[in-house]
């Protein structure tokens, strides 16, 4: 997608088909890296891409799965698990990350920052 478009506070970042199911991609939104995950055919989640445990921007490259009832991404460096709905780090809650609001608008993935 060539341009990001803002519609009522939502920022268009990519097409749904740009994300392979059960993987993540990284988008730059207002100078912030956001990890966007597609779970199944159309489930969408978004977290800050920065892993505070590893001090690296790598969460979009993590493995998506579940621990019990929780959908998570496992960071590729230290394998800490982050809840895709809330951003909570299960092994070190003090290193939780911010969850973004994300949804499908037509064929486009759009997101906006939630209140902290």
JOPE-V955545 format. One record per helix or strand of 3 or more residues. SS is the DSSP state (H for helix, E for strand). FROM is the first residue (numbers start at 1). TO is the last residue. If there is no record, write none. Layout:
SS:FROM:TO, SS:FROM:TO
This chain:
E:10:15, H:16:18, E:23:29, E:32:39, E:43:48, H:59:61, E:63:67, E:70:74, E:81:83, H:93:95, E:99:105, E:108:113
